[in-house]
Amino acid sequence: MKVAGKMASVETKAAFWRGLKDCSPFIVVVIPFSTLFGVVARDAGLDILQVVAMSAIVIAGSAQFTALSLLQEGAPVFVVLLASLAVNMRMAMYSAALVPHIGAAPLRLRALMAYVMVDQTFAVSVQTFEAEPEMPLDQKIAYYFGCIVVVCIPWYICTFLGALLGQAIPTSLSPDFAVPICFIALVAPMLRTLPHVVTAGVSVLAAVAFAWVPWNFGLIIAAVLAMIAGAQVEFWQRRKARGAEL
């Protein structure tokens, strides 16, 4: 029994380090992305404590940038909250996708995993879990936390450094490039089916078409249209497959 327990412990630790290694390439974009948020938040009038607290509580770069943009435009608080919630609604879909893999984990662990969930950790972990469905639950949890550590800790640290040193960063070295690169790296490997491609294409076109809508609500419209388009294509494919079987 002791030998089996030690072997399980070793495999769990190995899963943690594997998750850390698999997610480590995202450090290249997480560092400038979080630094950029610290700089922008300070420029928007937040003090260092507010900047760090926002990153620690929200841990969602896109929602944080959306909130800052709306605050700078003088949008009402309820609009800021609604837009941020809409941007972060994807986390609900992420959670649903992870339930078959880690839904049996204790409640306290699920709560912690939900709190620190970000795009990068979801993208890496769900691909691994789907490729290796036989992976034990304890190893899946360890792998997930390995992904989290390598993304979230640099996010906290670099947000603080960006807020602290942002004014000293030359404009020519602005890390704005990190935002699009980060999401391209996340989305591109997941475009594996026609519904995925259609959803991505509609979201891009609609976001451009509705860029004029005040308070960034064009993004919400684009997200809704993209989900409808992707669901419709998937419905057509299923109906076509059923017709072929008859």
N, C-alpha and C positions, 0 to 999 in steps of 0.2 A: 504493500500500500504506500509506504514511504517513497519507494522508488518511482511508482506511478505518479505520486504527487509532485515529486521533484521534476520529473519529465514534463508534466503539464505546466509547471511553473516556468521551466526553461522555454517551452514553446510559446507561452504567453508573453514572456519578455521579448522573445524573438519577433513575435507579431508586432509588438509595440515599436521596436526599432525598425522593422520593415515599413510600418506606416510612416514613421518619421522620415525614412529615406525616400519613400515613394512620393511624399508631399514636399520634400525639400526643394525641388526646382522652383516652386512658387515663391521662395524667398526672394528671388530676383525681381518679382513684381510687388510682393507684399511690402518690402522695405520702402521703395519709392512711393507706393500707393498710400501707405499710412503716413509717411513723412509729408506727402502732399496735403493730406487732410489736416495735419497739424498746422501747416503753413496757412492754408485757406481759412481754417477756423479762427486763427489768430487775426487774420486780415478782416474777418467778418465781425470782429469785436469781442470774441470770447476770450476769457483769461485762461491761463494754463490749466488751472484746476477744472474749469468747465470743459475744456477740450479733452483732457484725460478722462474725466468722468463720462463724457458722452461716448467715447470709444469703449470704455470698460462696460458700460450699461448696454449699449446697442450692439456693438461688434458687428456692424454691417455697413461697409463702406459706401455702397450705393445709396442706402437710405440716409446715411449721415450727410453725404454730399447734397442729396435732394433737400433735406431739411435746411442746410445752410443756404442753399440757393434761394429757397422760398423766404427764409428769414431776411435775407439781404434785399429781397424784392418787397418786403413789408407785408407779406401774406398773413392773414389771420392765423392764430394758433391752431384752430380746428382744421384748417386747410393743410398746414404743415404736418399735423399728426395723421390726417387722412392720406396724404400723398406718401408719407413715409411708410404707413401701414400697407398701402397698395404695392409699393415697391418691394416690401418684405414678404408679401403674400406667397412668393415662391418658396419660402421656408416651410410653409405648410405642405406643399407638394413634395419637398425634399423629405420631410418627416414621414409622409405616407409611403414614400419609396423605400425608406429604411426600416419600416415596421416589420416586414417579413424576415429581416436579417437580425435586428437587435431589439425587436419589440418585447422579447421575453426577459430583457434585463431588468434589474430592480428599479423601482420608481425613482429613487434618488439619483441613480446613474442616468436614467433617461432624462430627468430634469436637467442634469448637468450637461449632458450631450446636446440637448435642445438649446440650452443657453449659449454654448460655444459653437454651435453649428454655423459654418460659413460656406460659401460656394466651393472653395477649394477642397475643404475636407469632405464635403458631400461627394463631389465629382470623383475624387480619387477613391474613397472608401466604397461607394456604391458599385463602381466598376470592378473592384477587387472582389466584393461580396458576390456579385452576379457571376463572375468568372470562376469563383471557388465556393459554391453553395455548401460544400461539405465542411467548411471551416467551423470549428466549435464556437459557441457563443462567447466564451471568455476570450478567445483569440480575436474575434471580431471587435469586441469592446476595446481590447488592448490596441489593436490596429487603428481603430478610430481615434483613440486618444493620442496615439503617436502622430497621426495626421494633424490633430488639433495643436499639439505643442509647438510644432515647427511653423505654424501659421500665426496662432494667437499671441504667443509671447513676443515675437518681433513686431506684431501689430501694436501692442501696448507700448513697447519701448520706443519704437520709431514715431508713433504719434506724439509722445512726450518730447522727443528730440526735435521733431518738426515744429511743435509749438514753442519750444525753447529757443531754437536756433534759426527759425524760419526767416527772420528778417535778414540774416547774414547770408542766405543762399542767393547767389546771383540769378537774375532772370534767365540767363543763357543756360543755366543748369536746372531749370525747373523740371520736376519729375512728372509733368502732366501725361507723358507717354504711358505711364504705368497703368492707367485706368483702362484704355482700350485694349492694350496688350493682355492684361489680366483676363478680361472677359472673352477675348478671342481664344486664348489658351484653354479656357474652361468649356466654351461652347463647341468649338471645332471638332474635338474627338467624339462628341455626343450626337453629331448629325449623321446617324447611321441608317435612318429610314426616311421614306418620302414624307410622312407627316412631320418629322423633325425638321427636314429641310424647308418644307412649306411654312411651318410655324416661324422659323427663323427669318425667312424671306419676307413674310407678311409683317413681322414685327419691325424689321428695318425700314421697309417702305412706308408703313403707317407712322412710324416715329418721325420720319422726315416730313411726311405729308401733314402731320398735325403738330409740327414744331411751333407753329404760331399760337397754339392754344395757351392761354395764360397759366402761370403757376405750375408749369410742367405736367398739366393734366393730359397733354398729348401722349405721354408715355403710358398712362393708364389706358387710354383709348387703344393705343397700339397693342398693349398686352392682351386686352380683351379680344380684339380682332384676331390676333395671332392664335390665341387658344381656340377660338371658334373655327378658324381655318384648319388648324391641325386636327381638331376633333372631327371635322367634316371629312377630311381626306381619309382619316382612319376608318370612319363609318363607311365610306365608299369602298375602301379596300376590303373590309369585312363582308359587305354585301356582294361584292364581285366574287370573293372567294366562296361564299355560300352558293351563289349561282353556278359556279363552275363545278361544285360537288353534286348538284342535282342532275 
